[in-house]
Amino acid sequence: MKIRRVIFNFHLYIGLAAGLFLVLSGLTGSMIVFREEIETLAHPELMETAGHGERTPVQTVLNAVRHTYPQDRLLSVRMPRTPQQTYLLKMNDAHGLFVYADPYSGELLGAVRQEDTFMGWIALLHTELLIGERGKNILGASALLLICMIVTGLFLWWPRNGIRKISRGFKIDWHAPWKKLIFDMHRALGIYTAFFLLIIAFTGLSLVFNNTMAGLTNFLTGSPSRPAPPLSGLPVAGSTGLSLDELLNHADRMLPGPTTWISFPQTPQAPLVVRKKMPEESHPNGRSFIYFDQYTGDILLIENALMAPSGTRIYNTFYPLHIGIMGGLPTRILQAIIGFSPLILFATGYIMWRNRRRAKAYQSGSKNWTSNSGVLRPDK
């Protein structure tokens, strides 16, 4: 009983400490599951095109962007994944200026800053609480606390009077008094969502502390780490290298999967990186990379996700699991629903905690009143 009391208090105070962060993560995560669809509905003039036919060379789009935004630095380009999707060009940093371009005409359709759009703001709130790296660390710590809550919650859920009573933990007595109803809802929802919340918490933890979790995955599987990104050589006088479209054609010959992103070098020795999604990959952006020397266009390294060590392949599944994309639309819908469970669990847990405090305060007040009454009565 003493152990159970300690675990109960641990579960309680973790919930009170991290509950609001977990509620915030759950609700914003439910929306981000369908971020692309919501953004397309909100900004069809930027996200969709009615064009058809031959796509304009990517270099033409880059030249237009650099001419229009000379003070901004091109970071990366998201390639269209459907005939109707537009180019997305990220400027300055991953959460900076987003420029959209028509892939058929090369026309620039407009630009927005991520924090200025509703879903962009929601995404920043979900990933970093709008305060950058410190917010990411807070959310990572909250994910770790959620794992602790799930483990302690399972211990408390298990019936003390034997496995024969286990079925009660899955039921809600809708006709019970409201305090018992709140308890049943908390207990039953907790056990029904525990497995899914554990996956979300663990994969979320891996996205915040990615190097640590990747290293742990490699250690547990006995796998080598991913190779470090190679460096470009020194500029060669008179060498113009290959054009971007030639590099993309070269990349298609090396790895036949569609190109999803192009990352441009941000330092004199950084490579140009072409990211690809192989048909068998579950990751929406793919985890296959081709590194090019930014000056000569020579291939420096090819990372085929399908040929990666087991530790890397396991780690590559964490993000698809986190966003619920591995099972298609049904798992995305389930993921969005599960995102509301922290709110209900926190609300019911808080109500139970408040009721306990009121009951203790009432009992304490009653004892004090009885004691004082006894002292004042003359016949005692």
Contacts in CASP RR format, 6 or more apart in sequence:
PFRMAT RR
TARGET T0000
AUTHOR 0000-0000-0000
METHOD contacts of the structure
MODEL  1
MKIRRVIFNFHLYIGLAAGLFLVLSGLTGSMIVFREEIETLAHPELMETA
GHGERTPVQTVLNAVRHTYPQDRLLSVRMPRTPQQTYLLKMNDAHGLFVY
ADPYSGELLGAVRQEDTFMGWIALLHTELLIGERGKNILGASALLLICMI
VTGLFLWWPRNGIRKISRGFKIDWHAPWKKLIFDMHRALGIYTAFFLLII
AFTGLSLVFNNTMAGLTNFLTGSPSRPAPPLSGLPVAGSTGLSLDELLNH
ADRMLPGPTTWISFPQTPQAPLVVRKKMPEESHPNGRSFIYFDQYTGDIL
LIENALMAPSGTRIYNTFYPLHIGIMGGLPTRILQAIIGFSPLILFATGY
IMWRNRRRAKAYQSGSKNWTSNSGVLRPDK
4 155 0 8 1.000
4 156 0 8 1.000
4 160 0 8 1.000
7 152 0 8 1.000
7 155 0 8 1.000
7 156 0 8 1.000
8 152 0 8 1.000
8 156 0 8 1.000
10 148 0 8 1.000
10 152 0 8 1.000
11 149 0 8 1.000
11 152 0 8 1.000
11 153 0 8 1.000
11 156 0 8 1.000
12 353 0 8 1.000
14 145 0 8 1.000
14 148 0 8 1.000
14 149 0 8 1.000
14 152 0 8 1.000
15 22 0 8 1.000
15 145 0 8 1.000
15 149 0 8 1.000
15 346 0 8 1.000
15 349 0 8 1.000
16 350 0 8 1.000
16 353 0 8 1.000
17 145 0 8 1.000
18 141 0 8 1.000
18 142 0 8 1.000
18 145 0 8 1.000
18 146 0 8 1.000
18 149 0 8 1.000
19 142 0 8 1.000
19 342 0 8 1.000
19 346 0 8 1.000
20 346 0 8 1.000
21 129 0 8 1.000
21 138 0 8 1.000
21 139 0 8 1.000
21 142 0 8 1.000
22 142 0 8 1.000
22 145 0 8 1.000
22 146 0 8 1.000
22 342 0 8 1.000
22 346 0 8 1.000
23 342 0 8 1.000
23 343 0 8 1.000
23 346 0 8 1.000
24 125 0 8 1.000
24 126 0 8 1.000
24 129 0 8 1.000
25 126 0 8 1.000
25 139 0 8 1.000
25 142 0 8 1.000
25 143 0 8 1.000
25 342 0 8 1.000
26 339 0 8 1.000
26 340 0 8 1.000
26 341 0 8 1.000
26 342 0 8 1.000
26 343 0 8 1.000
27 339 0 8 1.000
27 340 0 8 1.000
27 342 0 8 1.000
27 343 0 8 1.000
28 122 0 8 1.000
28 123 0 8 1.000
28 125 0 8 1.000
28 126 0 8 1.000
29 126 0 8 1.000
29 336 0 8 1.000
29 339 0 8 1.000
30 335 0 8 1.000
30 336 0 8 1.000
30 337 0 8 1.000
30 338 0 8 1.000
30 339 0 8 1.000
30 340 0 8 1.000
31 38 0 8 1.000
31 119 0 8 1.000
31 122 0 8 1.000
31 336 0 8 1.000
32 119 0 8 1.000
32 122 0 8 1.000
32 123 0 8 1.000
32 126 0 8 1.000
32 323 0 8 1.000
33 323 0 8 1.000
33 324 0 8 1.000
33 332 0 8 1.000
33 335 0 8 1.000
33 336 0 8 1.000
34 332 0 8 1.000
34 336 0 8 1.000
35 119 0 8 1.000
35 120 0 8 1.000
35 122 0 8 1.000
35 123 0 8 1.000
38 119 0 8 1.000
39 47 0 8 1.000
39 117 0 8 1.000
39 119 0 8 1.000
40 47 0 8 1.000
40 48 0 8 1.000
42 117 0 8 1.000
42 118 0 8 1.000
42 119 0 8 1.000
43 112 0 8 1.000
43 117 0 8 1.000
45 109 0 8 1.000
46 86 0 8 1.000
46 100 0 8 1.000
46 109 0 8 1.000
46 110 0 8 1.000
46 112 0 8 1.000
47 85 0 8 1.000
47 86 0 8 1.000
47 100 0 8 1.000
48 84 0 8 1.000
48 85 0 8 1.000
48 86 0 8 1.000
49 84 0 8 1.000
49 85 0 8 1.000
49 86 0 8 1.000
49 102 0 8 1.000
49 103 0 8 1.000
49 104 0 8 1.000
49 109 0 8 1.000
50 84 0 8 1.000
51 84 0 8 1.000
51 102 0 8 1.000
51 104 0 8 1.000
51 105 0 8 1.000
52 83 0 8 1.000
52 104 0 8 1.000
53 104 0 8 1.000
54 104 0 8 1.000
55 80 0 8 1.000
55 103 0 8 1.000
55 104 0 8 1.000
56 103 0 8 1.000
56 104 0 8 1.000
56 105 0 8 1.000
56 106 0 8 1.000
57 243 0 8 1.000
57 244 0 8 1.000
57 245 0 8 1.000
58 77 0 8 1.000
58 87 0 8 1.000
58 244 0 8 1.000
58 245 0 8 1.000
58 248 0 8 1.000
58 262 0 8 1.000
59 243 0 8 1.000
59 244 0 8 1.000
59 245 0 8 1.000
60 106 0 8 1.000
61 77 0 8 1.000
61 87 0 8 1.000
61 89 0 8 1.000
61 101 0 8 1.000
61 103 0 8 1.000
61 106 0 8 1.000
62 74 0 8 1.000
62 77 0 8 1.000
62 89 0 8 1.000
62 244 0 8 1.000
64 101 0 8 1.000
64 106 0 8 1.000
64 107 0 8 1.000
64 108 0 8 1.000
65 74 0 8 1.000
65 89 0 8 1.000
65 91 0 8 1.000
65 99 0 8 1.000
65 101 0 8 1.000
65 108 0 8 1.000
66 74 0 8 1.000
68 99 0 8 1.000
68 108 0 8 1.000
69 91 0 8 1.000
69 97 0 8 1.000
69 99 0 8 1.000
69 111 0 8 1.000
72 91 0 8 1.000
72 92 0 8 1.000
72 97 0 8 1.000
73 91 0 8 1.000
73 92 0 8 1.000
73 266 0 8 1.000
74 89 0 8 1.000
74 90 0 8 1.000
74 91 0 8 1.000
74 264 0 8 1.000
75 90 0 8 1.000
75 91 0 8 1.000
75 92 0 8 1.000
75 93 0 8 1.000
75 94 0 8 1.000
75 263 0 8 1.000
75 264 0 8 1.000
75 266 0 8 1.000
76 89 0 8 1.000
76 90 0 8 1.000
76 94 0 8 1.000
76 261 0 8 1.000
76 262 0 8 1.000
76 263 0 8 1.000
76 264 0 8 1.000
77 87 0 8 1.000
77 88 0 8 1.000
77 89 0 8 1.000
77 90 0 8 1.000
77 261 0 8 1.000
77 262 0 8 1.000
77 264 0 8 1.000
78 87 0 8 1.000
78 88 0 8 1.000
78 89 0 8 1.000
78 90 0 8 1.000
78 260 0 8 1.000
78 261 0 8 1.000
79 87 0 8 1.000
79 258 0 8 1.000
79 259 0 8 1.000
79 260 0 8 1.000
79 261 0 8 1.000
79 262 0 8 1.000
80 86 0 8 1.000
80 87 0 8 1.000
80 103 0 8 1.000
81 258 0 8 1.000
81 260 0 8 1.000
85 103 0 8 1.000
86 100 0 8 1.000
86 101 0 8 1.000
86 102 0 8 1.000
86 103 0 8 1.000
86 109 0 8 1.000
87 100 0 8 1.000
87 101 0 8 1.000
87 102 0 8 1.000
87 103 0 8 1.000
88 98 0 8 1.000
88 99 0 8 1.000
88 100 0 8 1.000
89 98 0 8 1.000
89 99 0 8 1.000
89 100 0 8 1.000
89 101 0 8 1.000
90 96 0 8 1.000
90 97 0 8 1.000
90 98 0 8 1.000
90 99 0 8 1.000
91 97 0 8 1.000
91 98 0 8 1.000
91 99 0 8 1.000
95 114 0 8 1.000
95 115 0 8 1.000
95 124 0 8 1.000
96 113 0 8 1.000
96 114 0 8 1.000
97 111 0 8 1.000
97 112 0 8 1.000
97 113 0 8 1.000
98 111 0 8 1.000
98 112 0 8 1.000
98 113 0 8 1.000
98 114 0 8 1.000
99 108 0 8 1.000
99 110 0 8 1.000
99 111 0 8 1.000
100 108 0 8 1.000
100 109 0 8 1.000
100 110 0 8 1.000
100 111 0 8 1.000
101 107 0 8 1.000
101 108 0 8 1.000
101 109 0 8 1.000
102 109 0 8 1.000
114 120 0 8 1.000
114 121 0 8 1.000
114 123 0 8 1.000
114 124 0 8 1.000
115 121 0 8 1.000
115 124 0 8 1.000
115 130 0 8 1.000
121 130 0 8 1.000
124 130 0 8 1.000
127 136 0 8 1.000
127 139 0 8 1.000
128 135 0 8 1.000
128 136 0 8 1.000
128 139 0 8 1.000
129 135 0 8 1.000
129 136 0 8 1.000
129 138 0 8 1.000
129 139 0 8 1.000
136 208 0 8 1.000
137 208 0 8 1.000
139 208 0 8 1.000
140 204 0 8 1.000
140 205 0 8 1.000
140 208 0 8 1.000
140 209 0 8 1.000
143 201 0 8 1.000
143 202 0 8 1.000
143 204 0 8 1.000
143 205 0 8 1.000
143 208 0 8 1.000
144 201 0 8 1.000
144 205 0 8 1.000
146 197 0 8 1.000
146 201 0 8 1.000
146 342 0 8 1.000
147 198 0 8 1.000
147 201 0 8 1.000
147 202 0 8 1.000
147 205 0 8 1.000
150 194 0 8 1.000
150 197 0 8 1.000
150 198 0 8 1.000
150 201 0 8 1.000
153 190 0 8 1.000
153 194 0 8 1.000
154 191 0 8 1.000
154 194 0 8 1.000
157 169 0 8 1.000
157 187 0 8 1.000
157 190 0 8 1.000
157 191 0 8 1.000
158 166 0 8 1.000
159 165 0 8 1.000
159 166 0 8 1.000
159 168 0 8 1.000
159 169 0 8 1.000
169 184 0 8 1.000
169 187 0 8 1.000
169 188 0 8 1.000
169 191 0 8 1.000
170 188 0 8 1.000
170 191 0 8 1.000
170 192 0 8 1.000
171 184 0 8 1.000
171 188 0 8 1.000
172 181 0 8 1.000
172 184 0 8 1.000
172 185 0 8 1.000
172 188 0 8 1.000
173 180 0 8 1.000
173 181 0 8 1.000
173 184 0 8 1.000
174 181 0 8 1.000
176 184 0 8 1.000
179 352 0 8 1.000
179 355 0 8 1.000
182 348 0 8 1.000
182 349 0 8 1.000
182 351 0 8 1.000
182 352 0 8 1.000
183 348 0 8 1.000
183 352 0 8 1.000
185 344 0 8 1.000
185 348 0 8 1.000
186 345 0 8 1.000
186 348 0 8 1.000
186 349 0 8 1.000
186 352 0 8 1.000
189 341 0 8 1.000
189 344 0 8 1.000
189 345 0 8 1.000
189 348 0 8 1.000
190 197 0 8 1.000
190 341 0 8 1.000
190 345 0 8 1.000
193 338 0 8 1.000
193 341 0 8 1.000
193 345 0 8 1.000
196 334 0 8 1.000
196 335 0 8 1.000
196 338 0 8 1.000
197 338 0 8 1.000
197 341 0 8 1.000
197 342 0 8 1.000
199 321 0 8 1.000
199 322 0 8 1.000
200 322 0 8 1.000
200 335 0 8 1.000
200 338 0 8 1.000
200 339 0 8 1.000
202 318 0 8 1.000
203 318 0 8 1.000
203 319 0 8 1.000
203 321 0 8 1.000
203 322 0 8 1.000
204 318 0 8 1.000
204 322 0 8 1.000
205 213 0 8 1.000
206 213 0 8 1.000
206 214 0 8 1.000
206 315 0 8 1.000
206 318 0 8 1.000
207 318 0 8 1.000
207 319 0 8 1.000
207 322 0 8 1.000
213 315 0 8 1.000
213 318 0 8 1.000
214 225 0 8 1.000
214 226 0 8 1.000
214 312 0 8 1.000
214 315 0 8 1.000
215 225 0 8 1.000
217 223 0 8 1.000
217 311 0 8 1.000
217 312 0 8 1.000
217 314 0 8 1.000
217 315 0 8 1.000
218 224 0 8 1.000
218 225 0 8 1.000
218 309 0 8 1.000
218 311 0 8 1.000
218 312 0 8 1.000
218 315 0 8 1.000
220 311 0 8 1.000
221 309 0 8 1.000
221 310 0 8 1.000
221 311 0 8 1.000
221 314 0 8 1.000
222 310 0 8 1.000
222 311 0 8 1.000
223 309 0 8 1.000
223 310 0 8 1.000
223 311 0 8 1.000
223 312 0 8 1.000
224 309 0 8 1.000
226 303 0 8 1.000
226 308 0 8 1.000
226 312 0 8 1.000
227 301 0 8 1.000
227 303 0 8 1.000
229 270 0 8 1.000
229 271 0 8 1.000
229 273 0 8 1.000
229 291 0 8 1.000
229 301 0 8 1.000
230 271 0 8 1.000
230 291 0 8 1.000
230 300 0 8 1.000
230 301 0 8 1.000
231 269 0 8 1.000
231 270 0 8 1.000
231 271 0 8 1.000
231 300 0 8 1.000
232 265 0 8 1.000
232 268 0 8 1.000
232 269 0 8 1.000
232 270 0 8 1.000
232 271 0 8 1.000
232 293 0 8 1.000
232 294 0 8 1.000
232 295 0 8 1.000
232 300 0 8 1.000
233 269 0 8 1.000
233 293 0 8 1.000
233 295 0 8 1.000
233 296 0 8 1.000
234 295 0 8 1.000
235 268 0 8 1.000
235 295 0 8 1.000
236 295 0 8 1.000
236 296 0 8 1.000
239 295 0 8 1.000
239 296 0 8 1.000
241 295 0 8 1.000
241 296 0 8 1.000
241 297 0 8 1.000
242 250 0 8 1.000
242 297 0 8 1.000
244 262 0 8 1.000
247 272 0 8 1.000
247 274 0 8 1.000
247 292 0 8 1.000
247 297 0 8 1.000
248 259 0 8 1.000
248 262 0 8 1.000
248 274 0 8 1.000
250 299 0 8 1.000
251 259 0 8 1.000
251 274 0 8 1.000
251 276 0 8 1.000
251 290 0 8 1.000
251 292 0 8 1.000
252 259 0 8 1.000
254 290 0 8 1.000
254 299 0 8 1.000
254 302 0 8 1.000
255 276 0 8 1.000
255 278 0 8 1.000
255 288 0 8 1.000
255 290 0 8 1.000
255 302 0 8 1.000
255 304 0 8 1.000
257 276 0 8 1.000
257 277 0 8 1.000
257 278 0 8 1.000
257 279 0 8 1.000
257 288 0 8 1.000
258 276 0 8 1.000
258 277 0 8 1.000
259 274 0 8 1.000
259 275 0 8 1.000
259 276 0 8 1.000
260 275 0 8 1.000
260 276 0 8 1.000
260 277 0 8 1.000
260 285 0 8 1.000
260 286 0 8 1.000
261 273 0 8 1.000
261 274 0 8 1.000
261 275 0 8 1.000
261 285 0 8 1.000
262 272 0 8 1.000
262 273 0 8 1.000
262 274 0 8 1.000
262 275 0 8 1.000
263 272 0 8 1.000
263 273 0 8 1.000
263 275 0 8 1.000
264 272 0 8 1.000
265 271 0 8 1.000
265 272 0 8 1.000
265 294 0 8 1.000
270 294 0 8 1.000
271 291 0 8 1.000
271 292 0 8 1.000
271 293 0 8 1.000
271 294 0 8 1.000
271 300 0 8 1.000
271 301 0 8 1.000
272 291 0 8 1.000
272 292 0 8 1.000
272 293 0 8 1.000
272 294 0 8 1.000
272 297 0 8 1.000
273 289 0 8 1.000
273 290 0 8 1.000
273 291 0 8 1.000
273 292 0 8 1.000
274 289 0 8 1.000
274 290 0 8 1.000
274 292 0 8 1.000
275 285 0 8 1.000
275 286 0 8 1.000
275 288 0 8 1.000
275 289 0 8 1.000
276 286 0 8 1.000
276 288 0 8 1.000
276 289 0 8 1.000
276 290 0 8 1.000
277 283 0 8 1.000
277 284 0 8 1.000
277 285 0 8 1.000
277 286 0 8 1.000
277 288 0 8 1.000
278 286 0 8 1.000
278 288 0 8 1.000
278 304 0 8 1.000
278 305 0 8 1.000
278 306 0 8 1.000
280 306 0 8 1.000
281 287 0 8 1.000
281 288 0 8 1.000
281 305 0 8 1.000
281 306 0 8 1.000
281 316 0 8 1.000
282 316 0 8 1.000
282 317 0 8 1.000
282 320 0 8 1.000
282 325 0 8 1.000
282 326 0 8 1.000
283 305 0 8 1.000
283 316 0 8 1.000
283 317 0 8 1.000
283 319 0 8 1.000
283 320 0 8 1.000
284 320 0 8 1.000
284 323 0 8 1.000
284 325 0 8 1.000
286 305 0 8 1.000
286 316 0 8 1.000
287 303 0 8 1.000
287 305 0 8 1.000
287 308 0 8 1.000
287 312 0 8 1.000
287 316 0 8 1.000
288 303 0 8 1.000
288 304 0 8 1.000
288 305 0 8 1.000
288 306 0 8 1.000
289 301 0 8 1.000
289 302 0 8 1.000
289 303 0 8 1.000
290 299 0 8 1.000
290 301 0 8 1.000
290 302 0 8 1.000
290 303 0 8 1.000
291 299 0 8 1.000
291 300 0 8 1.000
291 301 0 8 1.000
291 302 0 8 1.000
291 303 0 8 1.000
292 298 0 8 1.000
292 299 0 8 1.000
292 300 0 8 1.000
293 299 0 8 1.000
293 300 0 8 1.000
305 312 0 8 1.000
305 313 0 8 1.000
305 316 0 8 1.000
308 316 0 8 1.000
317 326 0 8 1.000
320 326 0 8 1.000
323 332 0 8 1.000
323 335 0 8 1.000
324 331 0 8 1.000
324 332 0 8 1.000
324 334 0 8 1.000
324 335 0 8 1.000
325 331 0 8 1.000
325 332 0 8 1.000
374 380 0 8 1.000
END
